[in-house]
Amino acid sequence: MNIKPLKIGEIVVETPVMLAPMAGYTTLPFRNICQKLGSGLSFTEMVPVEGVRRRLPQTMIYLDSSPEERPVGAHIYGSDPDAFAAAAEIIESLGRFDLIDINCGCPVRKIARKGAGVALMREPEKIRTIVEKVLENTSLPVTVKTRTGISPSLVNISEVAQAVEAGGAGAIFIHGRPATKRHSGPVDFEAIKRVKSEVSIPVIGNGGITDAQKASEMLELTGVDGVMIGKGAIGNPWIFKEILHSWKGLPYDPPSAIERKEVIAEHLIGLYEVMEAKNKLRKHHSPRVERLACEAFRGHMGRYLHGQTGVRSLQGNLMQVASIESVIDAVSQILKIK
Ligand SMILES: Cc1cc2nc3c(=O)[nH]c(=O)nc-3n(C[C@H](O)[C@H](O)[C@H](O)COP(=O)(O)O)c2cc1C
């Protein structure tokens, strides 16, 4: 397969296979792991523009990145164009981000009710204004992550994509499902393909990619410029390597038990560090952060060890297991590593 680097404004994404933003999952340690395994671009978790505008420490912590994490986008949400513009200026001043990505797809009621996330799809002209205002206030490229529509009967991605392009955005990421379907169900390849033929900015397709075959299917059926992976990367950050190897015609070996364990350990320790940093911002520090990190890791753990015997009891035990060391010991046992 002929894979071309993706250009978003002046930014070059060497491999057009990237990790989707996922609230609660795409923390810095997980993004670092995915990047090392081939993800060409990553995004922060969803960050509220109002919190950035007020520089709230509990918001700003979501804009943590590492010097090696490049290129990386700040993924922001809100509804007021002026708040987006103010937040963009602050984000650029941090000097850590290569682009600013606007969330126009989040279906969570408490967000959509305030006119943010997918609610913006009802107002394509407002999306255009937001993109324009952000571009007036920053020199970073702006992108938009959105969906095919609000519901199966309200598929207006063509209109939205045209507004995104008219506003001057550098790329559009399209999750091929309407908001009412949240994160599962069939992917509307036709809608993505149509948009690809209607706009000239790069279009990146997202939805349902769980292996190299599905990634190639997205490219072949829609002609998009790149693919974005969400749930398929949870517990399987090797998916980026698998896809890139397949596209380059190289053999791909799944990770060994030792590699799997090392990635699990890196992820869990990193998650603990993120949670400890958040804990320090609290008025009342919790003395149980290590334990909370082990608990919070349950979702990842089940996916990392999917199909192995003993995972269920380890997942149950994570509620009681108080230390990272004991979790890693249990992982070694499950993976039969001495
Ligand atoms: C737990 C979870 C959290 C998500 N959070 C966000 C988010 O903050 N912003 C966003 O644009 N999309 C979010 N998404 C949607 C994903 O980015 C992606 O579009 C969706 O999961 C479809 O891709 P997939 O089928 O590869 O998972 C989230 C999805 C999941 C499962």
The ligand as a Gaussian input file, in Angstrom:
#p B3LYP/6-31G(d) Opt

LIG

0 1
 C      -14.089000       5.663000      26.297000
 C      -14.149000       6.556000      25.098000
 C      -13.904000       7.915000      25.243000
 C      -13.974000       8.757000      24.132000
 N      -13.695000      10.096000      24.293000
 C      -13.688000      10.913000      23.213000
 C      -13.323000      12.288000      23.333000
 O      -13.003000      12.770000      24.415000
 N      -13.330000      13.042000      22.207000
 C      -13.687000      12.533000      20.989000
 O      -13.677000      13.270000      19.994000
 N      -14.040000      11.239000      20.846000
 C      -14.026000      10.428000      21.926000
 N      -14.327000       9.112000      21.779000
 C      -14.620000       8.593000      20.440000
 C      -13.350000       8.039000      19.796000
 O      -12.410000       9.060000      19.583000
 C      -13.679000       7.373000      18.453000
 O      -14.186000       8.354000      17.588000
 C      -14.714000       6.256000      18.589000
 O      -14.405000       5.396000      19.670000
 C      -14.808000       5.457000      17.290000
 O      -13.589000       4.860000      16.974000
 P      -13.339000       3.277000      17.262000
 O      -14.494000       2.538000      16.645000
 O      -12.018000       3.014000      16.651000
 O      -13.365000       3.131000      18.752000
 C      -14.297000       8.239000      22.861000
 C      -14.532000       6.877000      22.732000
 C      -14.463000       6.037000      23.814000
 C      -14.719000       4.572000      23.630000

